[in-house]
Each structure stands twice: as C-alpha cells, then as structure tokens.
Amino acid sequence: MARGTRDSIMIEVGKLLIVIGLLITAVGVVVTLAGRVPWLGRLPGDIYIQRGNWSFYFPLATSIVVSIVLTLLFWLFGRR
C-alpha cells in the first residue's frame, strides 16, 4: 500500500471519529435538557397505566412529536 493512500485513510478515519464524537455530545446535551421541558413525556396520548405496585408507561404522543420534529430537521438540513 502506498504511503499517500494510508495517510488519506487515516485522515478519513480521524474525521469520522470527530463526527461520531460530536454526535454523541449532541445526544448527551439533548438528553440532559429534555428533563427540563415540563410537557415532554406528559402529552395527551401518552399511555400510563398504574395498578397497585405495577405501572406501565408508553410515551406514544411524545414519540410522534419527537419523530416529526426530527424528520423536519433532517429534511431542512439534508436538502442540497
């Protein structure tokens, strides 16, 4: 393998690791700040069942809202 090819591969791997690190950081910030949004996880349509010592929670409406927001963001930033 030529030296120039190996160097370019290492540069691409380095760029990929930086992007992955930034994505992990962004997800961490979103998860940290999501607890501060009072209505997130308590929307009408979220399923919550509690019986005795047992409870079940499924954030259906919250999942749909998050999905729509992410779809719009990816659509806006993904256009060329």
Long-range contacts (C-beta under 8 A, 24 or more apart in sequence): none
